Amino acid sequence: MEGQVAGRVLRIFRHRLPRLRAGSPQDNPGEAVKEPERAQEHSLPNFAGGQHFFEYLLVVSLKKKCSGDDYEPTITYQFPKRENLLRGQQEEEERLLKAIPLFCFPDGNEWAPLTEYPRETFSFVLTNVDGSRKIGYCRRLLPAGPGPRLPKVYCIISCIGCFGLFSKILDEVEKRHQISMAVIYPFMQGLREAAFPAPGKTVTLKSFIPDSGTEFISLTRPLDSHLEHVDFSSLLHCLSFEQILQIFASAVLERKIIFLAEGLSTLSQCIHAAAALLYPFSWAHTYIPVVPESLLATVCCPTPFMVGVQMRFRQEVMDSPMEEVLLVNLCEGTFLLSVGDEKDILPPKLQEDILGSLARGIDELKTSEEINEHVSGPFVQFFVKTVGHYASYIKREANGQGCFQERSFCKALTSKTKRRFVKKFVKTQLFSLFIQEAEKSKNPPAGYFQQKILEYEEQKKQKKPREKTVK
């Protein structure tokens, strides 16, 4: 039965997204340049600065099919137009542009002209077969004009993960779209010619708008780039700290997790936030922030996944054959399905530490940067306390290649509950991929996680002399 289900999902991916895959280079369902997403943004590389901001700005509109009353999403504007491409490059571009409309309108083709429509901001990830990733930053809105109209999507395709910054760029695109498409072009041309700033730096663009004159637009990148791809506010708004902790516990053991919500923005933000809790580890399985209607069979997949589904498809999901799934209703803040052991996966003392840290001072936070750091911090500390000693158990060969001593690593933990958890965690792909990278590198990466490990070790050193003095 599982083989039949997996085969069905595989065929869907092949028909819809030839040679494309969305998500991570691991666990690939289908041949794909893009399949629906599976690596999440928090695993995207940190960019030092200097890259191009984006590859394309696309407008995706709904066009009526030749037969029937249904609509299909179609790219109606592309900047820049690529010319003189080699045959292989042209084929890759065609596959990319063919896949994008499906993710800009994931909610099916039953549309009707509207007079009101709340704008939505969301994103998706498409991964090439070589593991390189492209992100689609989307703003869906109703174009200006009299009478009923169909919504359209402005989609910026970039290889850079920086969601706050691209949301501001979409604000500028939206402001100009109210005037004319012709006004968008010089702004995007200026952005394309600008270099992506390094962490903490600002790029200033000069832009002319009719009747408003010349404007100077400043785009600043956060100094701490490990959280620049995420906003935890929606997740905190929808769920309690205890529920977020249970989702984290399920994700750590690489289980199947489905998020349900009405809006694309809520789904996209919450699933990105849930995946970001795993830092410094990267989700390596099927990952689709908003599942297109035509790919709903993904929820029958026997392998781990983290996906978002619009509430209109709730019954279809509930009727699907699924095992060991955590089904999260973001609208009501409830779990519709669960395995039942989510509260017992993590060591009890560390669960208390996380919940205590999350609750402490939460009402005093004002900026999204403060909220992000406050929420992410306790989960980073969890990994520091459970696996932060990993580097000491990588034995180096004469050629510099490392070999991880798994058994000694687990035995080094004196706490039985920590050891019990870590013995399960080391068997996950999350941990395996992390350790593979560590084995290749001669020195621990000088990133945020390593910084927190060093701080924790220093605290333990300072604590020991004090304990001796008390005795």
Buried (B, 14 or more C-beta within 10 A) or exposed (E): EEEEBBEEBBEBBBEBBBBBBBBBBBBBBBBBBBBBBBBBBBBBEEBEBEEBBBBBBBBBBBEEEEEEEEBBBEBBBBBEEEEEEEEEEEEBBEBBBBBBBBBBBBBBBEBEEEEEEEEBBBBBBBBBBEEEBBBBBBBBBBEEEEEEBBBBBBBBBBBBBBBBBBBBBBEBBBBBBEBEEEBBBBBBBBBBEBEBBBBEEEBEBEBEBEEEEEEEBEBBBBEEBBBBBBBBBBBBEBBEBEBBBBBBBBBBBBBBBBBBBEBBBBBBBBBBBBBBBBBBBBBBBBBBBBBBBBBBBBBBBBEBBBBBBBBEBBEEBEEBEBEBBBBBBBBEEEBBBBBEEBEEBBBEEBBEBBBEBBEEEBEEBEEBBEBBBBBBBBBBBBBBBBBBBBBEBBEEEEEEEBEBBBEEBBEBBEBEBBBBBBBEBBEBBBBBBBBEEBBEEEEBEEEBBBEBBBEBEEEEEEEEEEEEEEE
